[in-house]
C-alpha cells in the first residue's frame, strides 16, 4: 500500500509539469485565428500612451498661457485629484489626512508661494514624499492647469488689498472698522 501511494505521489507532480511546458502561445508576428485580422500582434487600444512618448514630453515642457478656461479646468482636476488630500482651499486638511494619512504641506506656506509653477507640475509628474506620481492619471496640459489653479488659490488666500478695485477696498475697510 505504501509503495503504491509513493508511486502516485511521485508521478502526479511529473504529469502536471508537462502541461506547464507546453502552453499554447503566439510569437509576435505569427498568424493567429484568435483575431479577425489574423495577426497575433495587435495594435494597442486607443488612448494608450508610451512612457517615453515625445509628444507628451513636449506638452509637459511647454507651459500654456493662463486663461479662464485653463483655470476652470485646473479647478475641476484639482477637485478630483488634489482636494482629497490638500482640501478645497489647499491647506492640507483633506479627507484622506483626516483618516490618518500624513498631512501634505499647505500651498499657502512661504516655501510653496515662492516655488515656480514648474515645481507643482514636477511634483504631480514624479510624486514627492508620501504622494505618488499622477503622471499616468493626469495629462501634461492638466498638470499645468492644476498648477495655475494652485496659484489662483494662493492669491485668493493672501491677496494684497492694493490690487482690489477701489469699491471693493472701501467695502473691506468698512467691514474692518
C-alpha positions in Angstrom: 0.0 0.0 0.0 2.8 2.4 0.9 4.6 1.6 -2.3 1.6 2.4 -4.5 1.0 5.6 -2.6 4.6 6.6 -3.1 4.5 5.9 -6.8 1.3 8.0 -7.2 2.8 10.9 -5.2 5.9 10.9 -7.4 4.0 10.5 -10.7 1.4 13.2 -10.0 3.8 16.2 -10.0 5.7 14.9 -13.1 2.5 14.8 -15.1 1.5 18.3 -14.0 4.9 19.8 -15.0 4.5 18.7 -18.6 1.4 20.8 -19.1 3.3 23.9 -17.9 6.0 23.4 -20.5 3.6 23.1 -23.4 1.3 26.0 -23.1 -0.2 27.4 -26.3 1.2 30.9 -27.2 1.9 33.0 -30.2 5.1 34.7 -31.3 4.7 38.5 -32.1 4.4 38.2 -35.9 2.8 34.8 -36.1 -0.6 34.3 -37.7 -3.5 33.8 -35.3 -7.0 32.7 -35.8 -7.9 34.4 -32.5 -8.3 37.9 -34.0 -10.3 39.0 -37.1 -7.3 40.4 -38.8 -5.4 37.1 -38.5 -2.4 38.7 -36.6 -1.1 37.7 -33.2 0.4 41.1 -32.6 -2.4 43.7 -32.2 -2.2 47.5 -32.1 -2.6 49.0 -28.6 -6.0 50.3 -27.7 -6.8 54.0 -28.4 -5.5 56.3 -25.7 -2.6 54.1 -24.8 0.4 56.2 -24.0 4.0 55.1 -24.1 6.2 56.1 -21.2 8.7 57.9 -23.4 6.1 59.5 -25.8 7.8 62.6 -27.3 4.5 64.4 -27.9 3.6 64.0 -24.2 7.0 65.2 -23.1 6.8 68.2 -25.4 3.4 69.1 -24.0 4.9 68.9 -20.5 7.8 71.2 -21.5 5.5 73.9 -23.0 3.5 75.9 -20.4 0.2 77.1 -21.8 -0.9 80.7 -21.4 -3.2 81.1 -18.4 -6.8 81.8 -19.3 -10.2 81.4 -17.7 -10.7 78.1 -19.4 -7.4 76.8 -18.1 -8.3 77.9 -14.6 -11.7 76.2 -14.7 -10.1 73.0 -16.0 -7.5 73.3 -13.2 -10.2 73.7 -10.6 -12.0 70.7 -11.9 -8.9 68.5 -11.9 -7.7 69.8 -8.6 -11.1 68.8 -7.1 -10.7 65.3 -8.5 -7.0 64.6 -7.8 -5.7 67.0 -5.2 -8.6 68.1 -2.9 -8.9 64.6 -1.2 -5.5 65.3 0.5 -4.9 69.0 0.1 -8.6 70.1 0.7 -10.5 72.5 -1.5 -8.6 75.6 -0.2 -5.2 74.0 -0.4 -4.4 73.9 3.4 -3.6 70.1 3.5 -6.6 69.2 5.6 -8.5 66.9 3.2 -10.5 63.8 4.0 -7.5 61.5 3.4 -5.3 63.0 6.1 -8.3 63.2 8.4 -8.4 59.4 8.3 -4.8 59.0 9.5 -2.6 59.6 6.4 0.2 62.2 6.6 -0.9 65.8 6.1 0.5 67.3 2.9 2.0 70.8 3.2 -0.3 73.8 2.8 0.0 75.5 -0.5 0.0 78.8 1.5 3.3 78.5 3.2 6.1 80.8 2.0 8.2 78.0 0.5 5.4 76.9 -1.8 4.3 80.5 -2.5 7.7 81.3 -3.8 8.2 78.0 -5.7 7.9 78.2 -9.5 4.8 76.7 -11.2 7.0 74.1 -12.7 7.7 72.8 -9.2 4.0 71.8 -8.9 4.0 70.2 -12.3 7.1 68.2 -11.4 5.5 67.0 -8.2 2.4 65.9 -10.0 4.5 64.1 -12.6 7.0 62.4 -10.2 5.4 62.4 -6.8 7.1 63.5 -3.6 7.2 62.1 -0.1 4.0 60.1 0.5 2.4 61.5 -2.7 2.8 59.1 -5.6 3.1 60.1 -9.2 0.0 61.1 -11.1 1.7 61.0 -14.5 -0.4 58.1 -15.6 -3.7 59.8 -14.5 -3.2 63.5 -15.2 -2.3 64.7 -18.7 0.5 67.2 -19.1 -1.9 70.0 -20.1 -4.0 69.2 -17.0 -0.9 69.3 -14.8 -0.2 72.9 -16.0 -3.9 73.7 -15.4 -3.7 72.4 -11.8 -0.5 74.4 -11.2 -2.3 77.6 -12.5 -5.3 76.9 -10.2 -2.9 76.4 -7.2 -1.5 79.9 -8.0 -5.1 81.2 -8.0 -5.7 79.5 -4.6 -2.6 81.1 -3.2 -3.6 84.5 -4.4 -7.2 84.1 -3.1 -5.9 83.4 0.4 -3.3 86.2 0.6 -4.2 88.8 -2.0 -2.9 92.3 -1.1 -5.7 94.8 -0.7 -3.9 97.2 -3.1 -4.8 95.0 -6.1 -8.5 95.2 -5.4 -10.8 97.7 -7.2 -11.5 100.9 -5.2 -15.1 100.0 -4.3 -14.0 96.5 -3.0 -11.2 98.1 -1.0 -13.7 100.6 0.5 -16.1 97.7 1.4 -13.2 95.8 3.0 -12.2 98.8 5.1 -15.8 99.5 6.2 -16.1 95.8 7.3 -12.9 96.1 9.3 -14.0 99.2 11.3 
